[in-house]
C-alpha cells in the first residue's frame, strides 16, 4: 500500500510539473507573439490585410522602390499607434514587374488567395489598367499613388492620387505657348498608352492655342533615339517633349545635345527622379515638367514626412513616395470611419475633401479622381525647382 501511494504521489507530481512547464511555455510564446501583433493565448490577433502592388523590377523599378519605402514608413507609424480600429496592418507585397500580365497574376493572388479587400498600387499606369476589371468585379478598393491616365476616370473602386493626364498637359501646354513663346514642339514617345495619352492631351491644348506638334514614336524601352531626334531637328522644332520614362528621360536629352539640338526640353511628371540629377546632371539643366508634389510646401506635416523619409532612407522623397504615403494614410482613415465594408469605404473616400496630405491638399470626386494643384518645375543646377504655381 505504501508503494502504491508513493507511486500515485510521484505520478501526480510529474503531471503537475508537466502542467506548470506547459503553462510557462505557452506564456513565453504568448509574450513573444504579443510583440509581433499576436494575442498571447488565443492565437493570432486579427490583422487588417492590405495588398501592395509595386513595380519592384522591370522598367518601373525606381517607382516601385519609392512606393514600398513610403508605404512601409506609413504602416510603421499607423501600427505604432495601435493600428486601425485595434487591428495592426499586415502588408502583403507583390511585384508587378512593370508587366500587365504579371500585375494581373499578382492581384489575382491578393484577391483570390490572400482575400484582401484593399490594395495600394500600382505606381505604373499600364499595369494598373490591366487589373482594374478584376478588382472592380470583386469590389476591392484600389488606391493608386501615381496613376494619371484619363481612361481611369470612372465611377468604380479605384482612387488615384495623381491628377489626370489632361490636367497636367494643359498646364504644360499653356506655359509652353504663352510664357515660353514656343510655337513648334516635337514629341518622342514610346508606344505605350501612357505616352500616347500625354501626346494627345498636349497636342489638343497646344494646337488650340495656335501651336504645331510633330511626333515620333519609338519602341518602349528603346535606348537609342538619335534617328527620331535627327528628324525633329530637321523640322526646326523649338522644343522637344520627352515622354520616355525613368533614366531614359536623361538618356534622350543627352543624345539630343550630342546632336547639337538647341531646344527647350519638356517632359512629364515622371521625369523627376534622382537619376536625372545624378547620372545626367551635366545635361538635364533646364528641363521643364508638370508636377504634383510641392516639396517647398511649408506645411509641418509635409516637412515632417520629408525629414523622416530622409532619415530612414538617406534620400529625398519624390512624388511617388509622397503619394504612396498619402495613399495608405487616407485609406486607413476611411477604413477607421467606415469599417471594412468596401462599399462604405468607397463612399467615405468619395467624401474626402481638402485632406491635408504630405503631397499637398487634395479631394476625391465621384470618379475617384484626385483634385490637386498642378505645378511646373525645372531642373536648375542639379535641383528640382518650382517655377510656376
C-alpha positions in Angstrom: 0.0 0.0 0.0 2.8 2.3 0.9 4.4 1.6 -2.5 1.1 2.3 -4.4 0.6 5.5 -2.5 4.1 6.5 -3.3 3.7 5.8 -7.0 0.4 7.8 -7.1 2.1 10.8 -5.5 5.0 10.6 -7.8 2.8 10.4 -10.8 0.8 13.4 -9.7 4.0 15.3 -9.0 5.2 14.6 -12.6 1.9 15.6 -14.1 1.8 18.8 -12.0 5.4 19.7 -13.1 4.4 19.0 -16.7 1.4 21.2 -16.5 3.4 24.0 -14.9 6.1 23.7 -17.7 3.4 23.7 -20.4 1.8 26.9 -18.9 5.2 28.6 -18.8 5.9 27.6 -22.4 2.5 29.0 -23.5 3.1 32.2 -21.6 6.5 32.7 -23.1 5.2 32.0 -26.6 2.3 34.3 -26.0 4.6 37.1 -24.7 6.8 36.9 -27.8 3.8 36.7 -30.1 2.3 39.8 -28.5 5.3 41.8 -29.6 4.7 40.8 -33.2 1.0 41.6 -33.1 -0.3 38.2 -31.9 -2.5 37.5 -28.9 -0.9 35.5 -26.1 -3.3 32.6 -25.6 -5.9 33.0 -28.3 -3.7 32.5 -31.3 -3.0 35.3 -33.9 -4.6 38.6 -33.4 -6.9 39.8 -36.1 -4.9 41.9 -38.6 -6.1 44.1 -41.4 -4.6 42.8 -44.6 -3.6 45.4 -47.2 -2.2 44.2 -50.5 0.6 46.2 -52.1 1.3 46.0 -55.8 4.6 47.6 -56.9 6.9 47.6 -59.9 9.8 46.3 -57.9 11.5 45.0 -61.1 11.4 46.0 -64.7 11.4 49.5 -66.3 9.3 50.9 -63.4 11.6 49.6 -60.7 12.5 53.0 -59.4 8.9 54.0 -58.8 8.2 50.6 -57.1 11.1 51.1 -54.8 9.8 54.6 -53.8 6.3 53.2 -53.3 7.5 50.3 -51.0 9.7 52.6 -48.9 6.9 55.2 -48.3 4.2 52.5 -47.6 6.4 50.9 -45.0 7.0 54.2 -43.3 3.3 54.9 -43.2 2.4 51.5 -41.8 5.1 51.6 -39.2 3.5 54.9 -37.9 0.0 53.5 -38.0 0.8 50.3 -36.2 2.9 52.1 -33.6 -0.3 54.0 -32.7 -2.4 50.7 -32.4 -3.3 50.1 -36.0 -6.8 50.7 -37.4 -9.7 50.1 -35.0 -7.4 47.9 -32.9 -6.1 45.9 -35.8 -2.4 46.1 -36.9 -1.9 46.4 -40.7 -0.4 43.3 -42.3 1.1 44.1 -45.7 1.1 41.5 -48.5 3.5 42.8 -51.1 3.5 41.6 -54.8 5.8 42.6 -57.6 4.0 43.6 -60.9 7.4 43.5 -62.7 6.2 46.5 -64.8 4.3 44.0 -66.9 0.5 43.9 -67.2 0.3 40.1 -67.3 2.4 39.8 -64.1 0.3 42.5 -62.5 -2.8 40.5 -63.1 -1.2 37.4 -61.6 -0.1 39.4 -58.6 -3.6 40.9 -58.0 -5.3 37.5 -58.6 -3.2 36.1 -55.7 -4.0 39.0 -53.5 -7.8 38.9 -54.2 -8.5 35.2 -54.5 -5.8 33.6 -52.3 -5.0 36.2 -49.7 -8.6 37.6 -49.7 -7.6 41.2 -49.4 -10.2 43.8 -49.8 -7.9 46.8 -50.0 -4.9 47.3 -52.4 -2.4 50.2 -52.7 -0.7 50.3 -56.1 0.4 50.1 -58.7 2.5 53.2 -59.5 2.6 52.2 -63.2 -0.3 53.0 -65.5 -0.3 50.1 -67.8 -0.1 47.5 -65.0 -2.9 49.2 -63.0 -5.2 49.3 -66.0 -4.7 45.6 -66.6 -6.2 44.5 -63.3 -8.9 47.2 -62.8 -11.7 44.9 -64.2 -10.9 42.2 -61.7 -10.8 44.5 -58.6 -13.9 46.2 -59.7 -15.8 42.9 -60.2 -14.7 41.8 -56.7 -15.4 45.2 -55.2 -11.8 45.6 -54.0 -10.7 49.1 -53.1 -7.6 50.2 -55.0 -5.8 53.4 -54.2 -3.2 54.0 -56.9 -0.5 56.5 -56.0 0.7 57.6 -59.4 -1.8 56.6 -62.0 -2.9 59.5 -64.1 -4.4 58.3 -67.4 -7.7 59.9 -68.4 -9.2 56.5 -69.2 -9.1 55.5 -65.5 -11.7 58.2 -64.7 -14.9 56.3 -63.9 -17.2 55.6 -61.0 -15.6 52.4 -59.7 -13.5 51.1 -56.8 -10.3 52.8 -57.9 -9.0 56.0 -56.5 -5.8 57.8 -57.6 -3.5 60.4 -56.1 -2.2 61.8 -59.3 -4.3 64.3 -61.4 -5.4 63.3 -64.8 -3.0 63.5 -67.8 -5.2 66.2 -69.3 -5.0 68.4 -66.2 -1.2 68.2 -66.3 -0.6 68.5 -70.0 -2.9 71.5 -70.2 -0.8 73.4 -67.7 2.4 72.5 -69.6 1.0 73.4 -73.0 -0.3 76.8 -71.8 3.1 77.6 -70.2 5.0 76.5 -73.3 2.9 78.7 -75.6 2.1 81.7 -73.5 5.2 82.0 -71.3 8.0 80.3 -73.3 6.6 81.6 -76.6 7.1 78.1 -78.2 5.3 77.5 -81.5 6.5 74.2 -82.7 7.1 71.2 -80.4 8.5 67.9 -81.3 7.4 64.8 -79.3 9.1 61.5 -78.9 7.0 58.8 -77.3 7.3 55.1 -76.5 4.4 53.1 -77.8 2.5 52.9 -74.5 -0.9 54.1 -73.5 0.8 56.4 -71.0 2.9 58.2 -73.7 0.1 58.3 -76.3 -2.3 59.9 -73.9 0.2 62.5 -72.9 0.8 63.3 -76.6 -2.9 63.5 -77.3 -3.6 65.8 -74.4 -0.6 68.1 -75.0 -1.4 68.3 -78.7 -5.1 69.2 -78.1 -4.2 72.0 -75.7 -1.1 73.3 -77.7 -2.8 73.3 -81.1 -5.9 75.0 -79.7 -3.6 77.9 -78.8 -2.1 78.0 -82.3 1.0 75.8 -81.9 2.1 72.9 -84.0 3.1 69.4 -82.8 5.4 66.9 -84.7 5.6 63.4 -83.1 7.9 60.4 -83.5 7.1 57.0 -82.0 9.7 54.6 -80.6 9.7 51.1 -79.2 9.1 51.1 -75.4 12.4 50.8 -73.6 14.4 52.0 -76.7 17.8 53.4 -75.6 18.9 54.9 -78.9 16.6 57.8 -80.2 19.1 59.5 -82.4 17.2 58.9 -85.6 14.0 60.3 -84.2 15.8 63.3 -82.7 17.6 64.0 -86.0 14.2 64.1 -87.8 12.8 66.5 -85.2 15.9 68.7 -85.6 15.3 68.8 -89.4 11.8 70.0 -88.7 13.2 73.0 -86.8 11.2 72.4 -83.6 11.5 74.9 -80.8 11.2 72.3 -78.1 11.2 68.5 -77.5 8.6 66.9 -75.3 10.5 63.8 -73.9 8.0 61.2 -73.0 10.5 58.5 -72.1 10.4 57.1 -68.5 12.9 57.0 -65.6 16.6 57.0 -66.6 15.7 57.1 -70.3 14.5 60.7 -70.0 18.0 61.8 -69.3 19.5 59.4 -71.9 17.3 61.0 -74.7 18.3 64.6 -73.7 22.0 63.6 -73.7 21.7 62.2 -77.2 19.8 65.3 -78.4 22.5 67.6 -77.1 25.2 65.4 -78.7 23.3 66.0 -82.0 23.6 69.8 -81.4 19.9 70.3 -80.7 19.4 73.8 -79.2 15.9 73.4 -78.0 13.8 73.7 -74.8 13.3 70.3 -73.2 9.9 69.4 -71.8 8.8 66.2 -70.1 6.1 64.7 -67.8 5.8 64.3 -64.1 7.8 61.0 -64.1 10.9 62.9 -65.1 11.7 63.9 -61.5 13.9 61.1 -60.4 17.2 61.1 -58.5 18.8 59.5 -61.6 18.1 62.7 -63.7 20.2 64.9 -61.4 22.9 62.3 -60.6 23.6 60.3 -63.8 22.5 63.1 -66.1 23.3 66.2 -64.1 25.5 67.7 -66.9 22.7 67.7 -69.5 19.4 67.9 -67.5 19.5 71.6 -66.6 16.5 73.4 -68.0 14.1 70.5 -68.3 10.5 71.7 -67.5 7.7 69.4 -66.5 4.4 69.4 -64.7 4.4 68.0 -61.1 2.0 67.1 -58.4 4.2 67.4 -55.2 5.4 70.7 -53.9 8.5 70.0 -51.8 8.6 73.7 -50.9 5.3 73.3 -49.1 5.9 74.7 -45.6 3.1 72.7 -44.0 4.6 71.0 -40.9 3.2 67.6 -41.9 4.8 67.7 -45.3 8.2 68.8 -43.9 8.0 66.2 -41.1 7.5 63.5 -43.8 10.5 64.7 -45.8 12.7 64.6 -42.7 11.5 61.2 -41.6 12.0 59.8 -45.1 15.4 61.2 -45.5 16.5 59.9 -42.0 15.3 56.4 -42.8 16.4 56.1 -46.4 19.1 58.7 -46.8 17.4 60.2 -49.9 14.8 62.8 -50.8 11.2 61.5 -51.3 9.7 62.2 -54.8 6.0 62.4 -55.8 5.7 58.6 -55.9 6.9 58.3 -52.3 4.7 61.2 -51.1 1.6 59.9 -53.0 2.2 56.3 -51.7 2.4 57.5 -48.1 -0.8 59.5 -48.5 -2.5 56.5 -50.2 -2.0 54.4 -47.1 -3.0 57.2 -44.7 -6.2 58.3 -46.5 -7.2 54.7 -46.9 -6.6 54.0 -43.2 -8.7 57.0 -42.2 -11.6 55.9 -44.4 -11.5 52.3 -43.0 -11.3 53.7 -39.5 -14.5 55.7 -40.1 -16.4 53.3 -42.3 -15.3 49.8 -41.2 -14.2 47.2 -43.7 -17.2 47.1 -46.0 -15.7 48.2 -49.3 -18.9 50.0 -50.4 -18.9 52.1 -47.3 -15.1 52.8 -47.6 -15.7 53.8 -51.2 -18.4 56.3 -50.1 -16.1 57.6 -47.4 -13.2 58.1 -49.8 -15.6 60.0 -52.2 -16.5 62.3 -49.4 -12.8 63.1 -48.7 -12.5 66.8 -49.2 -9.5 69.1 -48.6 -7.4 66.3 -47.0 -4.1 67.6 -45.8 -1.6 65.1 -47.1 2.2 65.2 -47.3 1.8 65.5 -51.1 -0.5 68.5 -50.7 -4.2 69.3 -50.1 -6.5 67.1 -52.1 -10.0 65.9 -52.5 -11.7 63.0 -54.4 -14.6 63.3 -56.8 -17.3 60.7 -57.7 -14.9 59.0 -60.2 -12.1 58.6 -57.7 -10.1 61.3 -59.4 -8.0 63.5 -57.2 -8.4 67.2 -57.2 -4.9 68.6 -56.6 -2.9 71.6 -57.7 -0.6 71.1 -60.6 2.7 73.0 -60.5 5.6 73.3 -63.0 9.1 72.5 -62.1 12.5 72.9 -63.8 15.9 71.3 -63.2 18.3 74.1 -62.2 21.9 73.3 -61.2 21.1 69.7 -60.2 17.9 70.7 -58.2 14.2 70.4 -58.9 12.9 74.0 -58.6 9.3 75.2 -58.7 8.8 77.8 -61.4 5.0 78.0 -61.8 2.3 77.6 -59.2 
